[in-house]
Amino acid sequence: MKAVILSAGQGKRLLPLTENQPKCTIPIHGRSILEWQVDELIMLGIHPIHVVVGFGAATVEQVLDHHRSRDAIHTVYNPFYALADNLISCWTARNEMTEDFILLNGDTMFETAILKRVLQAPPAPITLVTDEKPQYDADDMKVIVRGTQLVRIGKTLPLEKVNGESIGMIRFQDKGSQIFCSTMERRIRQPESLKQWYLSLIDELAPQGHVSTVSIQGLTWAEIDNPEDLHYAETRFKPFIP
């Protein structure tokens, strides 16, 4: 299994920290967010790793050039990073989605146990990683799950039906990568695709029965969008410093 990490964005909600460097290169206890991700993937034998870059691409590549597993890491440049949302980042990496792979948001940190649970989850074409909490805000990528099957995913779902959130990690197996990529190729022909998230494809595929879920409730992860998230990650991941 290999991995694709979407790290083309700037992370404007973290300005001025991200004025001259992309969000994925912000350090957490001496390692960039991207290095935390890569280290976990490599440790569990997931490689090669394809990192989609855009804003500050040279900075990201400089970080990766110094990584001890540099030969297992490759970059894919998204020239549309300033104009489009992350569906286009996925599309630029479509040639790397021909086998089983893990798709990761570039701002998601996670402990080793999460990745292990994902790898050990029952076989399914597409497996979305979810968590639960008492209440959800407007920025959460919310999900409706029935049993282990995904029903819907989106930020504007009715709260009375929501029973989890996506953490920004998906496993694709067997025909899952083909299903995802063929759906993406159709969507990319629509003008509105420039401003869409790749998870809108997962929402489209869910009613067709292709998308299962695995819960990592109780395990440690963090999505880093703003200064409060950054402080949370620094606190939660201090026990995981190697």
TORKOL-4160 file (C-alpha; in steps of 0.2 Angstrom, whole numbers, padded with zeros to 4 digits, m for minus):
242
<pt num="1" X="0000" Y="0000" Z="0000"/>
<pt num="2" X="0006" Y="0018" Z="m0004"/>
<pt num="3" X="0000" Y="0035" Z="0002"/>
<pt num="4" X="m0005" Y="0051" Z="m0006"/>
<pt num="5" X="m0004" Y="0067" Z="0005"/>
<pt num="6" X="m0013" Y="0083" Z="0000"/>
<pt num="7" X="m0002" Y="0097" Z="0005"/>
<pt num="8" X="m0004" Y="0110" Z="m0009"/>
<pt num="9" X="m0013" Y="0124" Z="0002"/>
<pt num="10" X="m0006" Y="0139" Z="0011"/>
<pt num="11" X="m0016" Y="0138" Z="0027"/>
<pt num="12" X="m0022" Y="0156" Z="0027"/>
<pt num="13" X="m0031" Y="0154" Z="0044"/>
<pt num="14" X="m0014" Y="0152" Z="0052"/>
<pt num="15" X="m0007" Y="0168" Z="0046"/>
<pt num="16" X="0006" Y="0176" Z="0049"/>
<pt num="17" X="0014" Y="0159" Z="0052"/>
<pt num="18" X="0010" Y="0154" Z="0035"/>
<pt num="19" X="0015" Y="0170" Z="0026"/>
<pt num="20" X="0030" Y="0162" Z="0019"/>
<pt num="21" X="0028" Y="0144" Z="0022"/>
<pt num="22" X="0014" Y="0131" Z="0019"/>
<pt num="23" X="0004" Y="0124" Z="0033"/>
<pt num="24" X="0012" Y="0107" Z="0032"/>
<pt num="25" X="0029" Y="0113" Z="0036"/>
<pt num="26" X="0024" Y="0121" Z="0052"/>
<pt num="27" X="0034" Y="0113" Z="0066"/>
<pt num="28" X="0026" Y="0103" Z="0080"/>
<pt num="29" X="0039" Y="0099" Z="0094"/>
<pt num="30" X="0053" Y="0100" Z="0082"/>
<pt num="31" X="0046" Y="0091" Z="0067"/>
<pt num="32" X="0034" Y="0098" Z="0053"/>
<pt num="33" X="0017" Y="0092" Z="0052"/>
<pt num="34" X="0022" Y="0083" Z="0036"/>
<pt num="35" X="0036" Y="0074" Z="0044"/>
<pt num="36" X="0025" Y="0068" Z="0058"/>
<pt num="37" X="0014" Y="0060" Z="0044"/>
<pt num="38" X="0028" Y="0053" Z="0034"/>
<pt num="39" X="0037" Y="0045" Z="0049"/>
<pt num="40" X="0021" Y="0036" Z="0054"/>
<pt num="41" X="0017" Y="0030" Z="0036"/>
<pt num="42" X="0035" Y="0024" Z="0034"/>
<pt num="43" X="0036" Y="0015" Z="0051"/>
<pt num="44" X="0021" Y="0004" Z="0046"/>
<pt num="45" X="0028" Y="0000" Z="0028"/>
<pt num="46" X="0017" Y="0012" Z="0018"/>
<pt num="47" X="0027" Y="0018" Z="0003"/>
<pt num="48" X="0030" Y="0026" Z="m0009"/>
<pt num="49" X="0022" Y="0042" Z="m0002"/>
<pt num="50" X="0016" Y="0055" Z="m0015"/>
<pt num="51" X="0015" Y="0073" Z="m0008"/>
<pt num="52" X="0004" Y="0085" Z="m0018"/>
<pt num="53" X="0013" Y="0102" Z="m0017"/>
<pt num="54" X="0008" Y="0120" Z="m0022"/>
<pt num="55" X="0010" Y="0135" Z="m0011"/>
<pt num="56" X="0028" Y="0135" Z="m0006"/>
<pt num="57" X="0032" Y="0120" Z="m0015"/>
<pt num="58" X="0051" Y="0123" Z="m0014"/>
<pt num="59" X="0050" Y="0124" Z="0005"/>
<pt num="60" X="0040" Y="0107" Z="0006"/>
<pt num="61" X="0053" Y="0099" Z="m0005"/>
<pt num="62" X="0067" Y="0106" Z="0005"/>
<pt num="63" X="0060" Y="0098" Z="0020"/>
<pt num="64" X="0058" Y="0081" Z="0011"/>
<pt num="65" X="0075" Y="0082" Z="0004"/>
<pt num="66" X="0082" Y="0080" Z="0022"/>
<pt num="67" X="0071" Y="0066" Z="0027"/>
<pt num="68" X="0080" Y="0049" Z="0030"/>
<pt num="69" X="0067" Y="0040" Z="0019"/>
<pt num="70" X="0069" Y="0053" Z="0005"/>
<pt num="71" X="0070" Y="0039" Z="m0009"/>
<pt num="72" X="0052" Y="0033" Z="m0004"/>
<pt num="73" X="0044" Y="0051" Z="m0006"/>
<pt num="74" X="0039" Y="0059" Z="m0022"/>
<pt num="75" X="0031" Y="0076" Z="m0025"/>
<pt num="76" X="0017" Y="0080" Z="m0037"/>
<pt num="77" X="0015" Y="0099" Z="m0041"/>
<pt num="78" X="m0003" Y="0106" Z="m0042"/>
<pt num="79" X="m0002" Y="0122" Z="m0053"/>
<pt num="80" X="m0020" Y="0126" Z="m0049"/>
<pt num="81" X="m0018" Y="0127" Z="m0030"/>
<pt num="82" X="m0022" Y="0146" Z="m0029"/>
<pt num="83" X="m0037" Y="0144" Z="m0039"/>
<pt num="84" X="m0045" Y="0128" Z="m0034"/>
<pt num="85" X="m0050" Y="0117" Z="m0019"/>
<pt num="86" X="m0043" Y="0100" Z="m0015"/>
<pt num="87" X="m0053" Y="0090" Z="m0028"/>
<pt num="88" X="m0040" Y="0097" Z="m0040"/>
<pt num="89" X="m0026" Y="0092" Z="m0029"/>
<pt num="90" X="m0033" Y="0074" Z="m0030"/>
<pt num="91" X="m0034" Y="0075" Z="m0049"/>
<pt num="92" X="m0016" Y="0080" Z="m0051"/>
<pt num="93" X="m0011" Y="0065" Z="m0041"/>
<pt num="94" X="m0023" Y="0053" Z="m0051"/>
<pt num="95" X="m0009" Y="0044" Z="m0059"/>
<pt num="96" X="m0003" Y="0038" Z="m0042"/>
<pt num="97" X="m0020" Y="0031" Z="m0037"/>
<pt num="98" X="m0019" Y="0015" Z="m0048"/>
<pt num="99" X="m0016" Y="0003" Z="m0033"/>
<pt num="100" X="m0021" Y="0002" Z="m0015"/>
<pt num="101" X="m0017" Y="0018" Z="m0006"/>
<pt num="102" X="m0021" Y="0029" Z="0009"/>
<pt num="103" X="m0027" Y="0047" Z="0005"/>
<pt num="104" X="m0022" Y="0060" Z="0019"/>
<pt num="105" X="m0026" Y="0078" Z="0021"/>
<pt num="106" X="m0010" Y="0087" Z="0024"/>
<pt num="107" X="m0015" Y="0095" Z="0040"/>
<pt num="108" X="m0021" Y="0079" Z="0049"/>
<pt num="109" X="m0009" Y="0072" Z="0063"/>
<pt num="110" X="m0013" Y="0055" Z="0070"/>
<pt num="111" X="m0005" Y="0043" Z="0082"/>
<pt num="112" X="0002" Y="0026" Z="0076"/>
<pt num="113" X="m0013" Y="0016" Z="0083"/>
<pt num="114" X="m0025" Y="0025" Z="0071"/>
<pt num="115" X="m0015" Y="0020" Z="0056"/>
<pt num="116" X="m0014" Y="0002" Z="0062"/>
<pt num="117" X="m0033" Y="0002" Z="0065"/>
<pt num="118" X="m0036" Y="0008" Z="0047"/>
<pt num="119" X="m0024" Y="m0005" Z="0040"/>
<pt num="120" X="m0033" Y="m0019" Z="0050"/>
<pt num="121" X="m0051" Y="m0013" Z="0045"/>
<pt num="122" X="m0062" Y="m0026" Z="0036"/>
<pt num="123" X="m0059" Y="m0026" Z="0017"/>
<pt num="124" X="m0070" Y="m0013" Z="0008"/>
<pt num="125" X="m0067" Y="m0003" Z="m0009"/>
<pt num="126" X="m0067" Y="0013" Z="0001"/>
<pt num="127" X="m0065" Y="0015" Z="0020"/>
<pt num="128" X="m0067" Y="0032" Z="0028"/>
<pt num="129" X="m0059" Y="0035" Z="0045"/>
<pt num="130" X="m0071" Y="0043" Z="0057"/>
<pt num="131" X="m0072" Y="0049" Z="0075"/>
<pt num="132" X="m0086" Y="0055" Z="0087"/>
<pt num="133" X="m0089" Y="0069" Z="0099"/>
<pt num="134" X="m0103" Y="0077" Z="0109"/>
<pt num="135" X="m0106" Y="0091" Z="0097"/>
<pt num="136" X="m0101" Y="0097" Z="0080"/>
<pt num="137" X="m0097" Y="0115" Z="0073"/>
<pt num="138" X="m0099" Y="0122" Z="0056"/>
<pt num="139" X="m0082" Y="0118" Z="0051"/>
<pt num="140" X="m0082" Y="0099" Z="0055"/>
<pt num="141" X="m0083" Y="0087" Z="0040"/>
<pt num="142" X="m0098" Y="0078" Z="0047"/>
<pt num="143" X="m0104" Y="0061" Z="0043"/>
<pt num="144" X="m0120" Y="0050" Z="0044"/>
<pt num="145" X="m0116" Y="0032" Z="0047"/>
<pt num="146" X="m0128" Y="0017" Z="0048"/>
<pt num="147" X="m0119" Y="0002" Z="0055"/>
<pt num="148" X="m0102" Y="0004" Z="0047"/>
<pt num="149" X="m0108" Y="0010" Z="0030"/>
<pt num="150" X="m0107" Y="0029" Z="0026"/>
<pt num="151" X="m0124" Y="0037" Z="0022"/>
<pt num="152" X="m0118" Y="0055" Z="0019"/>
<pt num="153" X="m0103" Y="0066" Z="0022"/>
<pt num="154" X="m0103" Y="0085" Z="0022"/>
<pt num="155" X="m0101" Y="0101" Z="0032"/>
<pt num="156" X="m0120" Y="0106" Z="0031"/>
<pt num="157" X="m0128" Y="0090" Z="0036"/>
<pt num="158" X="m0143" Y="0091" Z="0048"/>
<pt num="159" X="m0136" Y="0090" Z="0065"/>
<pt num="160" X="m0150" Y="0079" Z="0072"/>
<pt num="161" X="m0144" Y="0065" Z="0060"/>
<pt num="162" X="m0125" Y="0067" Z="0062"/>
<pt num="163" X="m0116" Y="0054" Z="0072"/>
<pt num="164" X="m0098" Y="0057" Z="0068"/>
<pt num="165" X="m0084" Y="0067" Z="0058"/>
<pt num="166" X="m0071" Y="0063" Z="0045"/>
<pt num="167" X="m0053" Y="0065" Z="0051"/>
<pt num="168" X="m0046" Y="0067" Z="0034"/>
<pt num="169" X="m0040" Y="0049" Z="0030"/>
<pt num="170" X="m0047" Y="0036" Z="0018"/>
<pt num="171" X="m0041" Y="0019" Z="0013"/>
<pt num="172" X="m0044" Y="0013" Z="m0005"/>
<pt num="173" X="m0043" Y="m0005" Z="m0009"/>
<pt num="174" X="m0046" Y="m0016" Z="m0024"/>
<pt num="175" X="m0059" Y="m0008" Z="m0036"/>
<pt num="176" X="m0060" Y="0007" Z="m0024"/>
<pt num="177" X="m0046" Y="0017" Z="m0032"/>
<pt num="178" X="m0054" Y="0014" Z="m0049"/>
<pt num="179" X="m0071" Y="0019" Z="m0043"/>
<pt num="180" X="m0065" Y="0035" Z="m0035"/>
<pt num="181" X="m0054" Y="0040" Z="m0050"/>
<pt num="182" X="m0067" Y="0037" Z="m0063"/>
<pt num="183" X="m0080" Y="0047" Z="m0053"/>
<pt num="184" X="m0067" Y="0061" Z="m0052"/>
<pt num="185" X="m0064" Y="0061" Z="m0070"/>
<pt num="186" X="m0082" Y="0064" Z="m0073"/>
<pt num="187" X="m0083" Y="0077" Z="m0060"/>
<pt num="188" X="m0068" Y="0087" Z="m0066"/>
<pt num="189" X="m0077" Y="0091" Z="m0083"/>
<pt num="190" X="m0089" Y="0102" Z="m0073"/>
<pt num="191" X="m0085" Y="0120" Z="m0070"/>
<pt num="192" X="m0090" Y="0120" Z="m0052"/>
<pt num="193" X="m0077" Y="0106" Z="m0049"/>
<pt num="194" X="m0064" Y="0120" Z="m0046"/>
<pt num="195" X="m0072" Y="0125" Z="m0030"/>
<pt num="196" X="m0076" Y="0107" Z="m0023"/>
<pt num="197" X="m0069" Y="0096" Z="m0010"/>
<pt num="198" X="m0064" Y="0078" Z="m0015"/>
<pt num="199" X="m0075" Y="0072" Z="m0001"/>
<pt num="200" X="m0090" Y="0077" Z="m0012"/>
<pt num="201" X="m0085" Y="0062" Z="m0022"/>
<pt num="202" X="m0086" Y="0051" Z="m0007"/>
<pt num="203" X="m0103" Y="0058" Z="m0003"/>
<pt num="204" X="m0109" Y="0054" Z="m0021"/>
<pt num="205" X="m0102" Y="0036" Z="m0019"/>
<pt num="206" X="m0109" Y="0033" Z="m0002"/>
<pt num="207" X="m0127" Y="0029" Z="m0008"/>
<pt num="208" X="m0120" Y="0016" Z="m0020"/>
<pt num="209" X="m0113" Y="0006" Z="m0006"/>
<pt num="210" X="m0095" Y="0008" Z="m0010"/>
<pt num="211" X="m0090" Y="0017" Z="0006"/>
<pt num="212" X="m0087" Y="0009" Z="0023"/>
<pt num="213" X="m0081" Y="0017" Z="0039"/>
<pt num="214" X="m0069" Y="0013" Z="0053"/>
<pt num="215" X="m0071" Y="0023" Z="0070"/>
<pt num="216" X="m0055" Y="0028" Z="0079"/>
<pt num="217" X="m0064" Y="0035" Z="0094"/>
<pt num="218" X="m0053" Y="0037" Z="0109"/>
<pt num="219" X="m0037" Y="0038" Z="0099"/>
<pt num="220" X="m0027" Y="0054" Z="0097"/>
<pt num="221" X="m0028" Y="0065" Z="0081"/>
<pt num="222" X="m0029" Y="0083" Z="0076"/>
<pt num="223" X="m0034" Y="0093" Z="0061"/>
<pt num="224" X="m0024" Y="0110" Z="0061"/>
<pt num="225" X="m0033" Y="0124" Z="0053"/>
<pt num="226" X="m0031" Y="0139" Z="0065"/>
<pt num="227" X="m0020" Y="0144" Z="0080"/>
<pt num="228" X="m0031" Y="0135" Z="0093"/>
<pt num="229" X="m0029" Y="0119" Z="0083"/>
<pt num="230" X="m0011" Y="0121" Z="0083"/>
<pt num="231" X="m0010" Y="0123" Z="0102"/>
<pt num="232" X="m0021" Y="0108" Z="0104"/>
<pt num="233" X="m0010" Y="0098" Z="0093"/>
<pt num="234" X="0006" Y="0103" Z="0102"/>
<pt num="235" X="m0003" Y="0098" Z="0119"/>
<pt num="236" X="m0010" Y="0082" Z="0113"/>
<pt num="237" X="0005" Y="0075" Z="0104"/>
<pt num="238" X="0018" Y="0080" Z="0117"/>
<pt num="239" X="0017" Y="0062" Z="0124"/>
<pt num="240" X="0021" Y="0055" Z="0107"/>
<pt num="241" X="0038" Y="0064" Z="0105"/>
<pt num="242" X="0051" Y="0050" Z="0100"/>
